Amino acid sequence: MTTANGTLSTSISNNIATISFGHPASNSFPAALLKRLTAELVILGQSQSITIIVLKSEGNGAFCAGASFDELLAVKSTGEGTEFFSGFANVINAMRKCPKLIIGRIHGKAVGGGVGLAAACDYAMATTSASVKLSELAIGIGPFVIAPAVERKIGGNGLSELTLAAHEWKTADWAQQKGLYANIFDNTETLDAELESFCSKLASYNPEALTAMKKILWEGTENWDVLLTERAAISGQLVLSDFTKEALAAFKK
């Protein structure tokens, strides 16, 4: 059942856990749903019966529109702002530290934190409609929390292109060329068929080797618990600026 806080469900089959999240507002994330996803990743990461995790969202529209806009508008202090932006910081760190490989199913557009989720997956498969956009600078803040994850995948130049062109959508083809997506497909049917085949093969490999590979893939990110919290504080302060307040008010109209 859909609620104001969105939905989160997990199904398990053949050692593959599939997490599906949803929200009526383009699969955006209120704080409560981010906390649930963080907790679920920790639980699944500890399960001996799970080898691979698939992360997907519900519906046929956007993959993820990022954090809740209504909750962003409600921020009234630096502390509240830091806590708000820490939501995605906690999810990304949970994905980073999860000993299971995480495969992303990106079926539609990703904005802001949605791009961060795709980047924090160990491998992402998408459709040609999975365009990406980081619009944060346009409202006076920046994608500071997710930037390390995005830069890790697409490099500094790619991050610059995506961040500074805050008004532009980048195509799925662009995202694949930069390394955000491993593969792109014409439709969700083909995506799902290839995703199932890929995950089945991956799940048949030595679990200990997969866990060791996961550690290697994330080498050099051990400081992210501190780094992403510091980045959340930057955004938490900027969201209270006059520029951002005016930009948000105009956007709401």
C-alpha positions as CSV (number, residue, x, y, z in Angstrom):
1,M,0.0,0.0,0.0
2,T,1.3,3.4,-1.0
3,T,1.7,5.9,1.8
4,A,3.0,9.5,2.2
5,N,6.4,8.0,3.1
6,G,6.5,5.8,0.1
7,T,6.9,2.0,-0.2
8,L,9.8,-0.4,0.2
9,S,9.7,-4.1,-0.4
10,T,12.3,-6.9,-0.8
11,S,11.8,-10.2,-2.7
12,I,14.4,-13.0,-2.6
13,S,14.9,-15.7,-5.2
14,N,17.9,-17.9,-6.0
15,N,20.2,-16.0,-3.7
16,I,19.3,-12.6,-5.3
17,A,17.5,-10.0,-3.2
18,T,15.5,-7.4,-5.1
19,I,14.7,-4.1,-3.3
20,S,12.0,-2.1,-4.9
21,F,11.1,1.4,-3.7
22,G,8.3,3.7,-4.7
23,H,6.7,7.1,-4.1
24,P,3.8,8.9,-5.8
25,A,6.1,12.0,-6.4
26,S,8.2,10.4,-9.1
27,N,9.8,7.9,-6.8
28,S,11.3,10.6,-4.6
29,F,12.6,9.9,-1.2
30,P,11.2,11.3,2.0
31,A,13.6,10.9,5.0
32,A,11.6,8.0,6.4
33,L,12.0,6.0,3.2
34,L,15.7,6.7,3.0
35,K,16.1,5.4,6.6
36,R,14.2,2.2,5.6
37,L,16.4,1.7,2.6
38,T,19.5,2.2,4.7
39,A,18.4,-0.3,7.3
40,E,17.3,-2.8,4.6
41,L,20.8,-2.7,2.9
42,V,22.4,-3.4,6.3
43,I,20.2,-6.4,7.0
44,L,20.6,-7.9,3.5
45,G,24.3,-7.3,3.7
46,Q,24.5,-9.6,6.7
47,S,22.5,-12.4,5.2
48,Q,24.4,-15.6,4.4
49,S,21.7,-16.7,1.9
50,I,22.0,-13.6,-0.3
51,T,24.8,-13.1,-2.9
52,I,23.5,-10.3,-5.1
53,I,21.2,-7.3,-4.4
54,V,19.2,-5.6,-7.2
55,L,18.0,-2.1,-6.6
56,K,15.0,-0.9,-8.6
57,S,12.0,1.5,-8.4
58,E,8.3,1.1,-9.1
59,G,6.2,2.1,-12.1
60,N,7.0,3.2,-15.6
61,G,7.9,6.9,-15.0
62,A,11.0,8.3,-13.3
63,F,13.6,6.0,-11.7
64,C,14.1,8.5,-8.8
65,A,13.5,12.2,-8.4
66,G,15.9,12.5,-5.5
67,A,15.0,13.8,-2.0
68,S,11.5,15.0,-1.1
69,F,10.9,18.5,-2.3
70,D,8.3,19.1,0.4
71,E,10.7,18.2,3.1
72,L,13.4,20.4,1.6
73,L,10.9,23.3,1.7
74,A,10.3,22.6,5.4
75,V,13.9,22.9,6.5
76,K,14.2,25.8,9.0
77,S,17.7,25.4,10.6
78,T,21.2,24.3,9.8
79,G,20.7,21.2,11.9
80,E,17.5,20.3,10.1
81,G,19.3,20.9,6.8
82,T,22.2,18.7,7.7
83,E,19.9,15.9,8.8
84,F,17.9,16.2,5.6
85,F,20.9,15.9,3.4
86,S,22.4,13.2,5.5
87,G,19.6,10.9,4.3
88,F,21.3,10.1,1.0
89,A,24.7,10.2,2.6
90,N,23.6,7.3,4.8
91,V,22.2,5.3,1.9
92,I,25.3,5.8,-0.2
93,N,27.5,4.7,2.7
94,A,25.3,1.7,3.3
95,M,25.6,0.7,-0.4
96,R,29.4,1.3,-0.2
97,K,29.9,-0.8,2.9
98,C,27.4,-3.6,2.0
99,P,29.4,-6.7,1.4
100,K,27.0,-7.8,-1.4
101,L,27.4,-6.5,-5.0
102,I,24.5,-4.1,-5.8
103,I,23.1,-4.0,-9.4
104,G,21.0,-1.1,-10.3
105,R,17.9,-1.3,-12.6
106,I,17.5,2.3,-13.9
107,H,14.3,2.2,-16.0
108,G,13.6,6.0,-16.3
109,K,14.9,9.5,-15.5
110,A,17.1,10.1,-12.5
111,V,17.5,13.5,-10.8
112,G,19.7,14.6,-8.0
113,G,19.9,11.8,-5.4
114,G,18.5,9.4,-8.0
115,V,21.7,9.9,-9.9
116,G,23.6,9.3,-6.7
117,L,21.8,6.0,-6.2
118,A,22.7,4.9,-9.7
119,A,26.3,5.9,-9.2
120,A,26.6,4.0,-5.9
121,C,25.5,0.8,-7.5
122,D,28.4,-1.5,-8.3
123,Y,26.9,-2.1,-11.8
124,A,24.0,-0.3,-13.4
125,M,21.8,-1.3,-16.3
126,A,19.4,1.2,-17.8
127,T,16.9,1.9,-20.6
128,T,17.4,4.6,-23.3
129,S,14.9,6.7,-21.4
130,A,17.1,6.9,-18.3
131,S,18.3,10.4,-18.7
132,V,20.1,12.1,-15.8
133,K,20.2,15.6,-14.4
134,L,21.8,17.4,-11.4
135,S,19.8,20.6,-11.0
136,E,20.9,21.5,-7.5
137,L,23.0,24.6,-8.5
138,A,19.9,26.1,-10.1
139,I,18.3,26.3,-6.7
140,G,21.3,27.6,-4.9
141,I,22.7,24.4,-3.4
142,G,24.8,21.7,-5.0
143,P,25.0,17.9,-5.3
144,F,27.7,17.8,-2.6
145,V,26.6,14.6,-0.9
146,I,26.3,12.5,-4.0
147,A,29.3,14.1,-5.9
148,P,31.9,11.6,-4.6
149,A,29.8,8.7,-5.8
150,V,29.1,10.3,-9.1
151,E,32.7,11.4,-9.7
152,R,33.9,7.9,-8.8
153,K,31.9,6.6,-11.8
154,I,32.1,9.3,-14.4
155,G,35.3,11.2,-13.4
156,G,35.9,14.9,-12.7
157,N,35.1,16.1,-16.2
158,G,31.8,14.2,-16.3
159,L,30.9,15.5,-12.9
160,S,31.6,19.1,-14.1
161,E,29.5,18.6,-17.2
162,L,26.6,17.2,-15.3
163,T,26.7,19.6,-12.4
164,L,27.4,23.0,-14.1
165,A,24.8,22.4,-16.8
166,A,22.2,22.2,-14.1
167,H,19.4,23.0,-16.5
168,E,20.2,20.2,-18.9
169,W,19.2,16.6,-19.2
170,K,22.0,14.3,-20.2
171,T,20.9,11.2,-22.2
172,A,21.3,7.6,-21.2
173,D,23.8,7.3,-24.0
174,W,25.9,10.1,-22.5
175,A,25.6,8.3,-19.1
176,Q,26.8,5.0,-20.6
177,Q,29.7,6.7,-22.4
178,K,30.8,8.3,-19.2
179,G,30.6,5.0,-17.2
180,L,27.5,5.6,-15.1
181,Y,25.6,2.8,-16.9
182,A,27.3,-0.4,-18.0
183,N,24.6,-1.2,-20.5
184,I,21.5,0.5,-22.0
185,F,18.5,-1.1,-23.6
186,D,15.6,0.0,-25.8
187,N,12.8,-1.0,-23.4
188,T,12.2,-2.4,-19.9
189,E,11.4,-5.9,-21.3
190,T,14.9,-6.2,-22.8
191,L,16.4,-4.6,-19.7
192,D,14.7,-7.1,-17.4
193,A,15.7,-10.1,-19.5
194,E,19.3,-9.1,-19.6
195,L,19.3,-8.1,-15.9
196,E,18.0,-11.5,-14.9
197,S,20.6,-13.3,-17.0
198,F,23.4,-11.1,-15.7
199,C,22.4,-11.5,-12.1
200,S,22.0,-15.3,-12.4
201,K,25.5,-15.6,-13.7
202,L,26.9,-13.4,-11.1
203,A,25.1,-15.2,-8.3
204,S,26.6,-18.5,-9.4
205,Y,30.1,-17.3,-8.7
206,N,32.1,-17.8,-5.5
207,P,30.4,-15.5,-2.8
208,E,33.8,-15.0,-1.1
209,A,35.3,-13.8,-4.4
210,L,32.4,-11.4,-5.0
211,T,32.8,-9.9,-1.5
212,A,36.5,-9.5,-2.0
213,M,35.8,-7.8,-5.4
214,K,33.4,-5.5,-3.7
215,K,36.0,-4.3,-1.3
216,I,38.5,-3.7,-4.1
217,L,35.9,-1.7,-6.1
218,W,35.5,0.7,-3.2
219,E,39.1,1.0,-2.1
220,G,40.0,4.6,-1.3
221,T,36.5,5.6,0.0
222,E,37.1,4.7,3.6
223,N,36.8,8.4,4.6
224,W,33.2,8.7,3.2
225,D,31.5,8.3,6.5
226,V,33.1,11.6,7.5
227,L,33.2,13.2,4.1
228,L,29.6,12.8,3.2
229,T,28.5,14.1,6.6
230,E,30.6,17.2,6.0
231,R,29.0,17.6,2.6
232,A,25.6,17.3,4.1
233,A,26.4,20.1,6.4
234,I,27.4,22.3,3.5
235,S,24.1,21.7,1.8
236,G,22.3,22.2,5.1
237,Q,23.7,25.6,5.4
238,L,23.2,26.7,1.8
239,V,19.5,25.7,1.8
240,L,18.9,28.5,4.3
241,S,20.5,31.2,2.0
242,D,18.3,33.9,0.6
243,F,19.1,32.8,-2.9
244,T,17.8,29.3,-2.2
245,K,14.8,30.4,-0.3
246,E,13.8,32.6,-3.3
247,A,14.6,29.9,-5.8
248,L,12.5,27.4,-4.0
249,A,9.6,29.8,-3.6
250,A,9.7,30.5,-7.3
251,F,9.9,26.8,-8.1
252,K,6.9,26.0,-5.9
253,K,4.8,28.5,-7.8
